[in-house]
Amino acid sequence: MRILITTCTYPPQADGVAEAAVVLARDLARRGHDVTVATEFQPDRKPDAPDASPRVMQFKLTGNASWRIGVQGG
């Protein structure tokens, strides 16, 4: 099964959200799923190889979910 995990943080960040996301992603990948993680851009994150599992896609986004501010970037 192909699974997309979206998370605001992911290692090398070391907060609770990042730690929970990496445990989930690695466990699903270990069970044979095709896992991709979509997260915010982190300049010191080393991009994984194209065949790595889980794959990490980074996006440069600013703003928030407020309709007054919105989210920009991509």
C-alpha positions as CSV (number, residue, x, y, z in Angstrom):
1,M,0.0,0.0,0.0
2,R,1.2,3.5,-0.8
3,I,1.1,5.8,2.3
4,L,1.7,9.5,2.6
5,I,2.5,10.9,6.0
6,T,2.3,14.7,6.3
7,T,4.0,16.2,9.3
8,C,5.1,19.7,10.3
9,T,8.5,18.3,11.7
10,Y,10.6,15.3,10.9
11,P,14.2,14.4,11.9
12,P,16.8,15.9,12.2
13,Q,14.4,18.0,14.3
14,A,13.9,16.3,17.6
15,D,10.5,17.3,19.0
16,G,7.7,14.9,19.8
17,V,5.9,15.2,16.5
18,A,9.1,14.4,14.6
19,E,9.9,11.4,16.8
20,A,6.3,10.0,16.5
21,A,6.3,10.5,12.7
22,V,9.7,8.7,12.2
23,V,8.6,5.8,14.3
24,L,5.3,5.5,12.3
25,A,7.0,5.9,8.9
26,R,9.8,3.4,9.6
27,D,7.4,0.8,11.1
28,L,5.0,1.0,8.1
29,A,8.0,0.8,5.7
30,R,9.3,-2.3,7.6
31,R,5.9,-3.9,7.1
32,G,6.3,-3.5,3.3
33,H,4.4,-0.4,2.6
34,D,5.6,2.3,0.2
35,V,5.9,5.3,2.6
36,T,6.5,8.9,1.7
37,V,6.8,11.6,4.3
38,A,5.9,15.2,3.3
39,T,7.3,17.8,5.7
40,E,8.7,21.3,6.0
41,F,12.1,22.2,4.5
42,Q,15.1,21.7,6.8
43,P,18.5,22.8,5.4
44,D,20.5,20.3,7.4
45,R,18.3,17.3,6.5
46,K,20.2,15.0,4.2
47,P,18.0,13.9,1.3
48,D,17.4,10.2,1.1
49,A,18.2,8.1,-1.9
50,P,15.3,7.9,-4.4
51,D,14.7,4.2,-3.5
52,A,14.9,4.9,0.3
53,S,11.9,4.0,2.4
54,P,10.5,6.1,3.8
55,R,11.1,8.7,1.2
56,V,11.2,12.3,2.5
57,M,9.8,15.2,0.4
58,Q,10.5,18.7,1.7
59,F,8.5,21.9,1.1
60,K,9.3,25.5,1.8
61,L,6.1,26.9,3.3
62,T,5.3,30.0,5.4
63,G,2.2,31.1,7.1
64,N,-0.4,29.0,9.0
65,A,-3.9,27.6,8.7
66,S,-5.6,30.9,9.5
67,W,-7.7,32.1,6.5
68,R,-6.4,35.6,7.3
69,I,-2.8,34.6,6.8
70,G,-2.9,31.4,4.7
71,V,0.0,29.2,3.6
72,Q,2.4,30.2,0.9
73,G,5.2,28.4,-0.8
74,G,5.6,25.0,-2.4
